[in-house]
Amino acid sequence: MPTNARERLLTTADDLFYAEGIRAVGVERILSVSGVGRASFYRHFPSKDDLVVAVLRRRDEAWRAWLAQRVDALGGQPLNVFDALAERFARADFRGCAFINTMVEAADPASSAHRAAAEHKERVTDYVADLLDDRAELAGSFVLLMDGAIVTAVRERSTAPAHHARAVAEALLNTFQGAKSGLS
C-alpha cells in the first residue's frame, strides 16, 4: 500500500467504491482501512464528494491507458476493444464499469461525481473515434455496445457479452464500409 496519505486514501477508496459502491462506503471506513487520520483526510479532500471525483479521475486515466495498451497488444483495430473487455470480464474482481456504477448511484447529472463519470465516457468515445479514423457516428454505437456488454457481463458473469457485442460491432462496421463503398 502507498505510504503517502493522499495515495492511500485514493487507493483505499477506489478499491472499496468499486467493490461495494460509493454510497455504501463511508469516510470512517475509508479512514479505518487506509490508516489515515481524519485531519489528514480533510487536508487532502474537503469532502467525500471531492474524494469520489479524485478517484474517478485517477481511474479514468488508468482505465483508458489500460484499454489503449490492450487494444494495441491485441492488434490495434477497433474491434479489439471488445477483446480487451472480454479479458476484463474474466477477472474474478470484475464488478462492471466504475463509471456506469457511479452514474447510477449519483443519478443527478449536475453532481460532480456524475459529471466526472460522464466525462470518462466522452473520452472513451473520443478514443474509439480515433480507432475508427474519426468516424464519430460509429464511435457512439461502439461505446453503446461496450456499455451494454459491460452491464450484461455483470448480470451473466460471463465473457460472452463482449464476444456478442464484437460480432454486432463487426456487422455494423461492415455495413458502414459497404455503404461508403457504394457511394464511391
Protein Blocks (a to p, Z undefined) as FASTA:
>chain_A
ZZblklmmmmmmmmmmmmnojklpcfklmmmmnopafklmmmmmmbfklmmmmmmmmmmm
mmmmmmmmmmmmnnopaklmmmmmmmmmmpmklgbjfklmmmmmmmplkbmklmmmmmmm
mmmmmmmmmmnoopaklmmmmmmmmmmmmmmmmmnopaklmmmmmmmmmmmmmmmmmmmm
mmZZ
